[in-house]
Each structure stands twice: as C-alpha cells, then as structure tokens.
Amino acid sequence: MAQATETPTLIISGFHALSDPLRIKVLELLRQQELCVCELCDRLDVTQSKLSFHLKTLKEAKLVNARQEGRWIYYSLNLAQFVLIEQYLSEYRRFSQLLPARTCRDDP
C-alpha cells in the first residue's frame, strides 16, 4: 500500500493561522503597509494581549515578519510563505479535470 506524502508543517500551520477572522483582518491591514502593534490594536480595536496571541500564531506560520525598532515591533507580510501555500493549493487544480461532476440526490 502506497503512503500519502506528509503535508509539510508550515502548510498546516499556515492553514491554521488563516482560519481565524481576526488574523485575516491583521493580514488585510498588512497588505497595505508595515504596521506596529499599537497601530494594529487601534485599527482592530483589540487589546495588545489579545492581539499578541494572534500575531504569535501568524509568526509561527511564517505568514508575517516582525522587526523591532526601539520599543515597538513592526509587522509585515512574509510573501514567500503565501507563495508556498499558493503553490500547495495549485497542485489540486490538476485534479479538477479528473474528478467526475457530482450530482445531488435530489437532481432529476
């Protein structure tokens, strides 16, 4: 029996990080520009402690980069990781032509 290849940990953590609405909002803000934690808190109207948990998840998934300047940490998108996830998903496109169209039981 052939074994399926194991899904890389970064892909799994990427999907996990993308599964939360607040983390998606963070990424949407970072699409426009690099922001510090205080700016993210203000724009999202969340406490720094709540946001820190979500930023940690995004960093562990390598979806964001963090750099410290003085006492502030600035966050930006790590586009290379988004490319990796996009490449992973693109592998599924090849199956779309192989799979038969599904019909609902209620279809005549």
Backbone bond lengths (Angstrom), bond angles and torsions (degrees), N, CA, C in turn:
res aa  C-N    CA-C-N  psi(-1)  N-CA   C-N-CA  omega(-1)  CA-C   N-CA-C  phi
1 M - - - 1.442 - - 1.530 108.31 -
2 A 1.327 116.73 129.08 1.463 121.38 -179.65 1.521 109.76 -79.18
3 Q 1.323 115.36 137.98 1.459 120.14 177.91 1.515 110.00 -91.45
4 A 1.317 115.75 141.55 1.463 120.37 175.22 1.521 108.11 -71.05
5 T 1.325 116.18 147.40 1.460 118.73 177.03 1.521 109.11 -68.22
6 E 1.294 116.15 145.84 1.462 121.21 -178.19 1.524 110.14 -76.11
7 T 1.319 116.15 135.29 1.457 121.29 177.90 1.523 108.73 -70.47
8 P 1.334 116.78 127.64 1.471 119.35 -179.41 1.533 112.07 -58.16
9 T 1.313 115.19 144.07 1.462 121.98 -178.67 1.523 112.38 -56.94
10 L 1.330 118.02 -38.79 1.463 120.09 -179.26 1.528 112.04 -66.14
11 I 1.316 117.67 -31.74 1.466 120.30 176.88 1.528 108.93 -68.60
12 I 1.313 116.65 -45.23 1.470 121.03 179.55 1.524 110.47 -62.17
13 S 1.324 117.36 -47.46 1.467 119.49 -179.68 1.529 110.73 -67.36
14 G 1.329 117.15 -29.75 1.465 120.37 176.06 1.513 111.92 -64.57
15 F 1.330 116.22 -46.37 1.466 119.36 178.27 1.519 111.10 -65.14
16 H 1.328 116.54 -38.79 1.469 119.56 176.84 1.532 110.20 -60.48
17 A 1.313 116.47 -46.31 1.466 120.51 -179.21 1.525 111.22 -63.09
18 L 1.315 117.39 -34.62 1.459 121.49 -178.68 1.530 112.76 -79.54
19 S 1.321 117.54 -3.57 1.470 120.42 -175.01 1.528 114.24 -86.85
20 D 1.321 117.93 -1.03 1.460 120.39 -176.96 1.528 110.66 -111.49
21 P 1.332 118.13 130.16 1.470 120.85 -178.57 1.530 114.31 -58.45
22 L 1.326 118.31 -38.09 1.463 119.81 179.91 1.530 110.74 -66.71
23 R 1.327 116.95 -39.94 1.461 119.83 178.77 1.533 110.83 -66.05
24 I 1.314 116.84 -35.05 1.476 120.06 175.55 1.527 109.41 -63.71
25 K 1.334 117.13 -41.45 1.472 120.27 178.42 1.523 111.13 -62.46
26 V 1.322 116.67 -39.59 1.468 120.65 176.95 1.530 109.38 -60.01
27 L 1.316 116.41 -47.82 1.464 120.22 -179.14 1.525 111.63 -62.59
28 E 1.324 116.24 -38.30 1.466 119.76 177.98 1.534 110.99 -61.63
29 L 1.324 116.91 -41.99 1.463 120.28 177.92 1.529 111.29 -65.44
30 L 1.326 115.94 -39.11 1.456 119.81 -178.19 1.528 112.65 -74.14
31 R 1.323 117.44 -14.50 1.468 120.24 175.12 1.524 110.32 -62.90
32 Q 1.316 116.02 -29.10 1.457 120.99 -176.06 1.524 112.49 -85.00
33 Q 1.343 116.07 -39.53 1.466 119.85 -177.35 1.514 110.62 -171.24
34 E 1.314 115.21 164.54 1.456 121.95 173.06 1.530 107.82 -68.76
35 L 1.336 116.18 139.94 1.467 120.42 -179.35 1.518 109.91 -137.04
36 C 1.342 114.93 149.82 1.460 119.09 174.60 1.528 109.03 -87.23
37 V 1.310 114.73 166.35 1.459 120.50 -178.15 1.528 111.36 -56.52
38 C 1.315 116.59 -42.60 1.471 119.20 -177.52 1.529 110.95 -62.73
39 E 1.332 117.50 -39.46 1.464 120.73 178.47 1.532 111.12 -66.77
40 L 1.328 115.94 -39.99 1.471 119.26 177.50 1.524 110.70 -63.60
41 C 1.331 116.82 -44.13 1.472 120.81 178.77 1.524 110.68 -58.92
42 D 1.329 116.82 -45.93 1.470 120.92 -179.53 1.523 111.32 -62.07
43 R 1.310 116.85 -47.85 1.466 120.55 -175.73 1.524 112.76 -69.99
44 L 1.325 116.60 -30.16 1.468 120.41 -178.84 1.526 112.56 -96.27
45 D 1.335 116.34 -8.70 1.459 122.86 -178.56 1.537 111.31 54.48
46 V 1.344 114.55 52.09 1.464 121.26 176.75 1.526 108.35 -131.12
47 T 1.318 115.26 159.61 1.459 119.91 177.84 1.522 110.00 -75.92
48 Q 1.326 114.82 157.13 1.462 119.17 -179.74 1.527 111.17 -65.18
49 S 1.321 117.59 -35.06 1.470 119.58 179.58 1.522 111.44 -64.95
50 K 1.338 116.84 -40.38 1.464 119.83 178.22 1.523 110.40 -67.45
51 L 1.328 116.51 -43.45 1.454 120.77 -178.03 1.525 111.07 -67.69
52 S 1.310 118.32 -35.30 1.467 121.71 -179.60 1.513 111.78 -57.91
53 F 1.320 117.21 -40.79 1.469 121.45 177.67 1.530 110.11 -59.36
54 H 1.319 116.64 -45.35 1.463 120.90 -177.38 1.532 111.43 -71.39
55 L 1.320 116.82 -37.63 1.463 119.69 177.00 1.521 111.06 -65.54
56 K 1.317 116.87 -36.16 1.468 121.12 176.99 1.523 109.93 -61.40
57 T 1.323 116.96 -43.04 1.464 121.60 178.77 1.527 110.61 -63.04
58 L 1.323 116.96 -43.39 1.463 121.24 178.56 1.527 111.20 -65.13
59 K 1.329 117.05 -38.32 1.468 120.50 177.98 1.521 111.20 -67.62
60 E 1.334 117.45 -42.74 1.462 120.97 179.35 1.526 111.39 -62.33
61 A 1.325 116.12 -32.36 1.468 121.13 177.38 1.527 111.28 -82.69
62 K 1.320 116.19 -1.39 1.465 123.87 -179.33 1.529 113.14 60.37
63 L 1.331 116.18 27.28 1.462 120.70 177.34 1.523 111.70 -84.14
64 V 1.338 116.57 -21.08 1.465 119.93 177.03 1.526 109.54 -130.65
65 N 1.308 113.81 151.83 1.466 122.22 172.42 1.519 107.56 -103.46
66 A 1.315 116.37 149.03 1.463 121.68 177.44 1.520 108.45 -127.01
67 R 1.312 115.16 136.47 1.462 120.02 174.32 1.517 108.22 -136.35
68 Q 1.307 114.88 142.17 1.459 120.02 -179.27 1.511 109.88 -98.44
69 E 1.324 114.39 134.87 1.462 121.50 174.53 1.517 106.12 -134.77
70 G 1.324 115.12 109.65 1.465 118.99 -174.86 1.521 109.34 64.74
71 R 1.307 115.92 -128.54 1.472 118.86 -179.72 1.516 113.19 -93.28
72 W 1.327 118.21 -1.78 1.459 121.72 -177.05 1.518 112.10 -104.85
73 I 1.318 115.15 148.11 1.458 121.68 173.42 1.514 107.28 -107.86
74 Y 1.316 114.95 128.47 1.463 121.77 179.52 1.523 109.32 -105.34
75 Y 1.335 114.94 138.87 1.457 121.27 -177.86 1.521 110.24 -115.72
76 S 1.333 114.34 144.27 1.464 121.46 175.83 1.527 107.72 -144.76
77 L 1.320 115.50 163.10 1.460 119.93 179.10 1.524 110.77 -72.35
78 N 1.311 116.09 143.19 1.461 122.31 171.70 1.527 106.31 -100.57
79 L 1.314 116.20 88.39 1.459 121.25 -173.03 1.524 113.26 -61.08
80 A 1.312 117.54 -27.67 1.470 120.21 178.93 1.526 111.41 -60.62
81 Q 1.323 116.95 -36.72 1.468 119.72 179.92 1.530 110.83 -71.47
82 F 1.326 117.20 -34.66 1.458 119.71 176.33 1.523 110.47 -65.77
83 V 1.318 116.90 -36.67 1.465 121.22 176.83 1.527 109.84 -63.52
84 L 1.321 116.78 -42.29 1.463 121.39 178.92 1.533 111.03 -60.18
85 I 1.327 117.01 -44.64 1.471 120.83 178.78 1.523 110.15 -66.25
86 E 1.325 116.32 -40.84 1.468 120.26 178.66 1.530 110.74 -62.71
87 Q 1.316 117.72 -41.36 1.462 121.04 178.16 1.526 110.48 -64.58
88 Y 1.325 116.99 -40.29 1.464 120.61 177.47 1.530 110.39 -60.00
89 L 1.317 116.77 -46.76 1.458 120.72 -179.57 1.525 112.28 -67.18
90 S 1.314 116.99 -33.28 1.465 119.83 -178.24 1.522 111.98 -64.45
91 E 1.317 116.97 -23.66 1.466 120.34 176.62 1.530 111.69 -61.56
92 Y 1.306 117.89 -25.51 1.461 121.49 -178.72 1.520 112.51 -78.95
93 R 1.329 117.27 -18.28 1.464 120.07 178.08 1.514 112.05 -60.12
94 R 1.308 116.89 -34.41 1.461 119.64 -177.94 1.516 112.69 -65.82
95 F 1.320 117.63 -21.79 1.459 120.75 179.65 1.521 112.41 -80.40
96 S 1.312 117.91 -19.73 1.470 120.28 -175.11 1.527 112.02 -60.07
97 Q 1.312 118.16 -30.51 1.463 120.62 179.34 1.523 112.05 -84.31
98 L 1.323 117.26 -16.63 1.456 121.00 -178.57 1.519 113.25 -89.40
99 L 1.314 116.30 -26.57 1.461 120.38 -175.73 1.521 110.99 -83.24
100 P 1.330 116.72 135.22 1.474 118.37 176.55 1.522 109.92 -70.52
101 A 1.299 115.29 151.20 1.467 119.72 177.09 1.514 108.38 -66.19
102 R 1.325 116.61 136.47 1.470 120.83 178.91 1.504 109.48 -89.84
103 T 1.301 115.16 144.58 1.456 119.75 174.08 1.517 108.02 -119.62
104 C 1.295 114.53 149.86 1.451 121.03 178.66 1.528 108.80 -78.75
105 R 1.305 117.59 149.36 1.471 120.45 177.88 1.514 112.08 -60.39
106 D 1.339 115.64 -28.89 1.454 119.46 -178.14 1.531 112.92 -80.18
107 D 1.354 116.73 -10.53 1.465 118.88 178.95 1.524 109.75 -68.28
108 P 1.346 117.29 140.76 1.476 119.08 178.96 1.509 112.45 -69.96
